[in-house]
Amino acid sequence: MTTDPPSSNDLSIDIAASCQLIRAELAKAIIGQHQVVGHVLLALICGEHALLTGVPGLAKTLLIRSLSETLHLDFNRIQFTPDLMPSDITGTEIIEEDPATGRRERRFLKGPVFTNLLLADEINRTPPRTQAAMLQTMQERQVTAGGETRALPKPFHVFATQNPIEQEGTYPLPEAAADRFMLSIEMGYPSIEEEIAVVTGTTGNLHPKLTPKLSGEQLIEIQRGVRAVPVSRDVVDYAVRLVAASRPGTNECPAGLGELLRWGAGPRASQYLILGAKGRAAMEGRPCADFAGVRAVAHEVLSHRILPSFKARTKNVETREILQRIFDATPESR
């Protein structure tokens, strides 16, 4: 006997309830940062990767480690340092000798990237050559080494943390690497009340114990449910026009904005705007993706995909201001 698959409405309700469970569990360890937690969960249920940026001490690493504890998933952490090599991430081939026969054979030692949830801690502390080792793993979910391609476990997510590039000893992410992250999430300082709670909770002997709430199989089903959320052609059109407006030298770029942009976002940004809108709808138990969902994720999707020009920097025009001008100049309907 077969049963019909659940409708998108049923999937949305399940996803919303699951996200609430994870939020409640994370709240035992993470005080405040509600918007940041929401964006991290969005990347997770969309099946994508996220980049968290903030000064040291804002619980970026704690957030991702706590997330791993709420899921029945394998977890690895890589501390990115200036001397880290690509093989330290992906793995390496060794020659192993059988002591009984003396026969030698090659064997691949898997690197820490062979996991479900990978924390790339302070990813911009290592040079671009090593950062580039993440490209194939994040896009294709596989590793090629020694002439052989090996699939990574499913699901596979990279959550990377980085300090602001103005900090000494950091390297900006290559554009190709940054584009692999669905969201770039900025973590700000806590409020006074939140910081009091943080200090009180972390200077005693009690430490919260988190309980796993989802398995890998359940997470994969949720990710399929997110992609099943319907979206109208008008909403897709709006997302594509938002991205097109970020491209200097095109008809879609608002007047006077092209000189402030060196280059704009590519088609992957349009895909992530719609996927993010679907994820937001599912998290909130709504039946379809909408314009509000696109706007809600637009800054996190676009901020690391556009590059201000030299003129913008000399005028102290920040990326946030450029994006706001793009949003203001792009109506929902044509």
C-alpha positions in Angstrom: 0.0 0.0 0.0 1.4 3.4 -1.0 0.6 6.8 0.5 0.7 10.2 -1.2 3.7 12.4 -0.2 2.8 15.2 2.2 1.7 18.5 0.7 3.9 21.6 0.9 1.6 22.8 3.7 2.3 19.7 5.8 6.0 20.0 5.1 6.0 23.6 6.2 4.3 22.8 9.5 6.9 20.0 10.2 9.8 22.3 9.3 8.5 25.1 11.5 8.1 22.7 14.5 11.5 21.3 14.0 13.1 24.7 13.8 11.4 25.7 17.0 12.8 22.6 18.7 16.3 23.5 17.6 15.9 27.1 18.6 14.7 26.2 22.1 17.7 23.8 22.5 20.2 26.3 21.3 18.8 29.0 23.7 20.2 26.9 26.5 23.8 27.8 25.4 23.4 30.9 23.2 22.0 34.0 24.9 20.4 36.5 22.5 21.6 36.6 18.8 18.1 35.6 17.8 18.5 36.9 14.2 21.8 35.2 13.8 20.5 31.9 15.0 17.6 32.2 12.6 20.0 32.8 9.6 22.1 29.8 10.7 19.0 27.6 10.8 17.9 28.9 7.4 21.2 27.9 5.8 20.9 24.5 7.5 17.4 23.7 6.3 18.2 25.0 2.8 21.1 22.5 2.6 23.7 25.2 2.2 26.7 26.8 3.9 27.0 30.0 5.9 29.8 32.5 6.8 29.7 34.2 10.2 31.7 37.4 10.6 32.4 39.3 13.9 35.1 40.3 16.2 36.5 37.6 18.6 34.5 36.6 21.6 31.0 36.9 20.2 30.2 33.1 20.4 30.5 32.3 16.7 32.3 29.1 17.4 30.1 28.2 20.4 27.0 28.7 18.2 28.1 26.2 15.5 29.4 23.7 18.1 26.1 24.0 20.0 24.2 23.5 16.7 26.2 20.2 16.1 25.1 19.0 19.6 21.4 19.5 18.7 21.7 17.2 15.6 22.6 13.5 15.3 25.4 14.4 12.9 29.1 13.8 12.8 31.0 17.0 13.6 34.6 18.2 12.9 36.3 21.5 13.5 39.3 22.9 11.6 41.3 25.7 13.1 42.5 27.7 10.1 46.1 29.0 10.7 48.7 30.6 8.3 50.6 27.3 8.0 47.5 25.1 7.3 47.9 23.1 4.1 45.2 22.0 1.7 45.9 18.3 2.5 45.2 19.1 6.2 41.6 19.7 5.1 40.9 17.2 2.4 43.2 14.4 3.4 46.3 12.8 1.9 47.7 9.6 0.4 50.3 7.6 2.3 52.3 4.5 1.4 51.6 1.7 3.8 53.7 -1.4 4.1 52.2 -4.8 5.2 54.7 -6.0 7.9 53.9 -9.7 7.1 54.4 -9.6 3.3 56.4 -6.4 2.9 54.0 -5.3 0.2 53.4 -1.6 -0.1 50.2 0.0 -1.2 48.7 3.5 -1.3 46.1 4.4 1.3 44.0 7.6 1.5 43.8 9.1 4.9 40.6 11.1 5.0 40.8 14.7 6.3 38.4 16.4 8.7 36.2 17.5 5.8 34.7 14.0 5.7 32.0 14.8 8.1 28.4 16.1 8.2 28.9 19.4 9.9 32.3 21.1 9.4 33.3 24.2 11.4 35.9 26.2 9.5 37.1 28.3 12.4 38.7 31.7 11.5 38.8 30.7 7.8 40.4 34.0 6.9 43.5 33.3 9.1 44.9 31.1 6.3 46.2 32.2 2.9 43.9 32.0 -0.2 45.7 28.9 -1.6 44.5 26.9 1.4 41.1 28.5 1.5 40.6 27.4 -2.1 40.8 23.7 -1.0 37.2 24.2 0.2 35.8 25.0 -3.3 35.2 21.5 -4.5 34.0 20.3 -1.2 31.4 23.0 -0.8 30.1 23.1 -4.4 30.3 19.4 -5.4 30.3 17.7 -2.0 33.3 15.6 -3.0 37.0 15.5 -2.8 39.5 14.6 -5.5 42.9 13.4 -4.4 45.4 11.0 -5.9 43.4 10.8 -9.1 40.3 9.5 -7.3 37.1 11.4 -6.4 35.4 10.6 -3.1 32.0 11.6 -2.1 31.4 13.4 1.2 28.8 12.2 3.7 25.3 13.4 3.4 24.2 15.9 4.6 27.3 18.1 4.4 27.5 21.7 5.6 30.3 24.2 6.1 29.8 26.9 8.7 32.8 29.2 8.6 33.7 31.9 11.1 35.9 34.9 10.3 37.2 38.0 11.9 36.8 41.3 10.1 39.4 41.6 7.4 40.7 44.8 9.0 42.1 42.7 11.8 45.8 42.0 11.6 46.8 38.7 10.2 43.7 38.0 8.1 43.3 37.3 4.4 40.1 38.2 2.4 38.3 35.2 1.1 38.7 34.8 -2.7 35.5 35.7 -4.5 35.0 32.2 -5.8 35.2 30.8 -2.2 32.9 33.5 -0.8 30.3 32.8 -3.5 30.0 29.2 -2.2 28.4 30.5 1.0 24.7 31.0 0.8 24.6 33.6 3.6 27.1 36.0 5.1 25.9 36.6 8.6 27.2 39.5 10.7 27.4 39.0 14.5 27.2 42.2 16.6 27.8 42.9 20.2 25.1 41.7 22.7 23.0 44.2 24.6 23.9 45.1 28.2 21.2 42.8 29.6 22.4 39.9 27.3 26.0 40.4 28.3 25.1 40.3 32.0 23.3 37.0 31.4 26.4 35.7 29.4 28.8 36.6 32.1 26.6 35.2 34.9 26.0 31.9 33.0 29.6 31.3 31.9 31.5 32.2 35.2 29.9 29.4 37.3 30.2 25.7 37.5 27.0 24.8 35.6 27.2 24.1 31.9 24.2 23.4 29.7 23.9 20.0 28.2 22.2 20.0 24.8 20.1 17.1 23.5 20.0 16.1 19.8 16.7 16.8 18.2 17.1 15.8 14.6 18.8 13.0 12.7 20.6 13.3 9.4 17.8 11.6 7.6 15.2 13.9 9.1 17.3 16.9 8.1 17.6 15.7 4.5 13.8 15.3 4.4 13.4 18.8 5.7 15.7 20.1 3.0 13.6 18.4 0.4 10.6 19.9 1.9 12.1 23.4 1.6 12.7 23.0 -2.1 9.1 21.8 -2.5 7.7 25.1 -1.2 6.0 26.8 -4.2 7.1 30.2 -5.5 5.4 32.4 -8.1 6.9 33.7 -11.3 6.5 37.3 -10.0 8.6 36.6 -6.9 11.3 34.9 -9.0 11.3 37.9 -11.3 11.8 40.3 -8.3 14.7 38.3 -7.0 16.4 38.2 -10.4 15.9 42.0 -10.9 17.4 42.7 -7.4 20.6 40.8 -8.4 20.7 42.3 -11.8 20.6 45.8 -10.3 23.9 45.1 -8.6 25.8 44.7 -11.9 27.5 47.8 -13.1 27.3 48.6 -16.8 23.9 47.0 -17.3 20.6 48.5 -18.0 19.2 47.2 -14.7 21.8 49.0 -12.5 20.2 52.1 -11.0 21.4 55.5 -12.3 24.5 56.8 -10.5 25.1 53.4 -8.7 27.4 51.8 -11.3 30.3 54.1 -10.4 30.2 52.8 -6.9 30.4 49.1 -7.9 33.4 47.2 -9.2 31.3 44.1 -9.9 28.0 42.7 -8.9 26.4 39.4 -7.9 26.1 36.4 -10.2 23.2 34.0 -10.9 23.9 32.0 -7.8 22.7 35.0 -5.8 19.3 34.8 -7.5 19.1 31.1 -6.7 19.9 31.7 -3.1 17.4 34.5 -2.8 14.6 32.2 -3.9 15.9 29.3 -1.8 16.1 31.5 1.2 12.6 32.8 0.6 11.4 29.2 0.5 13.3 28.4 3.7 11.8 31.4 5.5 8.3 30.4 4.4 8.9 26.9 5.7 10.3 28.0 9.0 7.3 30.2 9.6 4.7 27.7 8.5 3.6 29.7 5.5 2.4 28.0 2.3 4.6 29.7 -0.3 7.7 31.9 -0.8 6.9 35.6 -1.1 8.4 39.1 -1.7 8.9 39.6 2.0 10.9 36.4 2.2 13.2 37.6 -0.6 13.8 40.9 1.2 14.4 39.2 4.5 17.4 37.3 3.2 18.6 39.8 0.5 21.3 41.5 2.6 22.9 38.2 3.8 22.8 36.8 0.3 24.2 39.8 -1.5 26.6 41.6 0.9 29.5 39.3 0.2 28.9 39.1 -3.6 29.2 42.7 -4.6 32.5 44.6 -4.5 32.4 48.4 -4.0 34.6 50.4 -6.4 37.6 52.5 -5.4 35.4 55.6 -5.7 32.9 54.1 -3.2 35.7 53.5 -0.7 37.1 57.1 -1.1 33.6 58.4 -0.4 33.2 56.0 2.6 30.1 54.4 0.9 29.6 51.1 2.6 28.2 47.9 1.1 25.1 48.2 3.3 24.3 51.7 1.8 24.8 50.4 -1.8 22.4 47.5 -1.1 19.8 49.8 0.3 19.9 51.9 -2.8 19.5 48.7 -4.9 16.5 47.7 -2.7 14.9 51.2 -3.0 15.3 51.3 -6.8 13.8 47.8 -7.4 10.0 47.6 -7.2 8.3 44.3 -6.5 6.5 44.4 -9.8 7.4 45.9 -13.2 
